[in-house]
Amino acid sequence: MLMVKTTLATGLLAAIAGLTACASGPTPNAFSPDSVPDAVKVPAGHRVALETVGIGKITYECRAKKDAPGQFAWEFVAPDAQLTDRTGRLIGKYFGPPATWTNLDGSTVTGAQVSVSPGAEKSIPLQLVKANPSTGNGAFTDVTYIQRVATRNGVVPADTCNDLANGTRADVTYQADYIFWKAR
């Protein structure tokens, strides 16, 4: 229990620091479609519709491995992040499963992973998601793909995962840019 509280406290402090950095002023559009690995590039015929920054946590749980008796590993449970635009203004939320992005304007989109590519050291991978049909009318209406790029942190905890920790959850802070694409 102490491990979860310590991880959560550390994560909250890091998230606050990240939010403070984002709130310091407008961030220029740092995204360039040419700068991502081929594995997570959006197919031709689409355009960037919205650039967001997600700041939050990823929850992992220490669980027994299904096909390896006596062995344990941290497994992904769920993400939970606030979405801001490039100026730092809150515009929505990202959570799951399933992967769901909601916008304060009432639009929502879910999606399924198409591919991944390694992120920076100690960061979750870059990701390409194929969007399902959206609900509501707003910024997420007609989104076709979502890219997760510029990832920071979020990998499985370094804490020990064994029979004593079985069932323990840990929240790890992360940040990523979510780029929303629509057909041309």
C-alpha positions as MATLAB code, in Angstrom:
seq = 'MLMVKTTLATGLLAAIAGLTACASGPTPNAFSPDSVPDAVKVPAGHRVALETVGIGKITYECRAKKDAPGQFAWEFVAPDAQLTDRTGRLIGKYFGPPATWTNLDGSTVTGAQVSVSPGAEKSIPLQLVKANPSTGNGAFTDVTYIQRVATRNGVVPADTCNDLANGTRADVTYQADYIFWKAR';
ca = [
       0.000    0.000    0.000;
       2.879    2.358    0.778;
       4.287    1.729   -2.695;
       1.006    2.828   -4.349;
       0.745    5.956   -2.173;
       4.366    6.892   -2.876;
       3.977    6.290   -6.613;
       0.705    8.263   -6.647;
       2.184   11.176   -4.686;
       5.234   11.288   -6.943;
       2.986   11.087   -9.991;
       0.749   13.926   -8.819;
       3.745   16.181   -8.180;
       5.090   15.436  -11.661;
       1.677   16.094  -13.224;
       1.403   19.436  -11.423;
       4.889   20.386  -12.638;
       3.889   19.416  -16.169;
       0.673   21.422  -15.997;
       2.578   24.412  -14.665;
       4.985   24.199  -17.591;
       2.078   24.024  -20.045;
       0.332   26.963  -18.410;
       3.326   29.255  -18.868;
       2.149   30.391  -22.279;
       1.208   29.343  -25.776;
       3.172   26.519  -27.311;
       3.789   26.747  -31.026;
       2.526   23.903  -33.183;
       5.496   21.619  -32.697;
       4.025   18.746  -34.701;
       5.338   17.935  -38.151;
       3.819   14.943  -39.968;
       7.202   14.292  -41.572;
       8.882   13.894  -38.170;
       7.121   10.660  -37.162;
       8.302    7.139  -37.988;
       6.664    5.461  -40.971;
       4.939    2.913  -38.712;
       2.709    5.616  -37.188;
       2.206    7.869  -40.222;
      -1.358    8.540  -41.288;
      -2.223    7.315  -44.800;
      -2.370    9.863  -47.628;
      -5.655   11.664  -48.093;
      -5.959   13.004  -44.544;
      -5.226   16.358  -42.920;
      -4.457   17.458  -39.372;
      -7.685   18.731  -37.814;
      -6.606   19.324  -34.207;
      -3.450   19.141  -32.103;
      -3.770   18.465  -28.384;
      -1.567   17.724  -25.393;
      -2.595   15.002  -22.963;
      -1.276   15.150  -19.404;
      -2.275   12.534  -16.891;
      -1.567    9.059  -15.642;
      -1.510    5.465  -16.778;
      -2.610    2.880  -14.234;
      -0.823   -0.470  -14.112;
      -1.575   -3.507  -11.946;
       0.794   -6.220  -10.758;
      -0.724   -9.513  -11.933;
       0.231  -13.160  -12.249;
       1.307  -14.044  -15.789;
      -1.321  -16.256  -17.422;
       1.060  -18.741  -19.033;
       3.918  -18.603  -16.536;
       3.049  -19.969  -13.079;
       4.781  -18.139  -10.253;
       5.739  -15.158  -12.429;
       4.254  -11.689  -12.212;
       4.298   -8.559  -14.371;
       2.890   -5.046  -14.462;
      -0.071   -4.907  -16.853;
      -1.761   -1.891  -18.383;
      -5.140   -1.061  -16.811;
      -6.211    2.375  -18.059;
      -5.141    5.877  -19.092;
      -6.635    9.041  -17.619;
      -5.525   12.402  -19.009;
      -6.730   15.942  -19.491;
      -6.540   17.250  -23.062;
      -5.494   20.819  -23.739;
      -5.053   22.734  -26.952;
      -1.656   24.193  -27.859;
      -2.356   27.295  -25.750;
      -2.934   25.201  -22.611;
      -6.731   25.630  -22.587;
      -8.597   22.556  -21.335;
     -10.660   21.059  -24.157;
     -11.434   17.511  -23.043;
     -10.365   14.204  -21.623;
      -8.759   10.919  -22.684;
      -9.555    7.664  -20.874;
     -10.220    3.986  -21.464;
     -10.516    1.208  -22.210;
     -11.630    1.433  -24.864;
      -9.461    4.365  -25.927;
     -11.882    7.317  -25.734;
     -11.369   11.033  -26.362;
     -14.127   13.406  -25.277;
     -14.259   17.082  -26.107;
     -15.992   19.708  -23.984;
     -17.973   20.620  -27.132;
     -19.865   17.310  -26.820;
     -18.052   15.267  -29.462;
     -16.473   11.900  -28.619;
     -14.334    9.459  -30.573;
     -13.057    5.988  -29.778;
     -10.466    4.017  -31.678;
      -8.384    0.900  -32.061;
      -4.607    0.701  -32.299;
      -3.197    0.172  -35.787;
       0.525    0.321  -35.029;
       3.202    1.540  -32.627;
       6.776    2.758  -32.835;
       9.291    3.197  -30.008;
       9.118    6.466  -28.108;
      11.915    8.241  -26.290;
      13.789    6.346  -23.572;
      11.524    5.506  -20.599;
       8.461    6.728  -22.532;
       5.436    4.920  -23.884;
       5.512    4.180  -27.604;
       4.221    6.415  -30.355;
       0.924    5.110  -31.655;
      -1.440    5.253  -34.629;
      -5.131    4.696  -33.891;
      -7.926    4.178  -36.430;
     -10.948    6.140  -35.235;
     -14.422    4.673  -34.993;
     -17.354    6.863  -36.066;
     -17.646    9.768  -33.635;
     -20.659   10.755  -31.581;
     -21.910   14.284  -30.978;
     -21.106   17.319  -33.079;
     -17.857   19.179  -32.615;
     -14.114   19.007  -33.083;
     -13.998   15.177  -33.008;
     -16.737   14.775  -35.634;
     -15.438   12.871  -38.676;
     -12.006   12.166  -37.132;
     -10.411    9.268  -39.038;
      -7.077    8.746  -37.235;
      -5.423    9.756  -33.981;
      -1.653    9.808  -33.504;
       0.070    9.700  -30.134;
       3.443   11.416  -30.545;
       5.973   13.324  -28.408;
       5.489   10.884  -25.547;
       7.094   11.458  -22.158;
       7.169    8.880  -19.353;
       4.295    6.474  -18.718;
       6.154    3.152  -18.866;
       5.523    0.315  -16.415;
       6.567    1.064  -12.838;
      10.064    0.210  -11.665;
       8.544   -1.109   -8.429;
       8.867   -4.839   -7.766;
       5.995   -6.951   -9.074;
       5.849  -10.333   -7.325;
       3.439  -12.492   -5.332;
       3.529   -9.989   -2.446;
       2.607   -7.113   -4.769;
      -0.013   -9.110   -6.709;
      -3.111   -6.922   -7.170;
      -1.261   -3.695   -6.365;
      -1.995   -0.775   -8.675;
       0.412    2.003   -9.548;
      -0.250    5.277  -11.361;
       2.515    6.560  -13.614;
       2.372   10.110  -14.960;
       2.798   10.720  -18.663;
       2.409   13.329  -21.354;
       1.760   12.923  -25.070;
       0.551   14.924  -28.022;
      -2.641   13.559  -29.575;
      -3.021   14.624  -33.197;
      -6.502   14.234  -34.703;
      -6.833   13.704  -38.458;
      -9.765   13.949  -40.874;
     -10.173   12.912  -44.494;
      -9.446   15.694  -47.010;
];
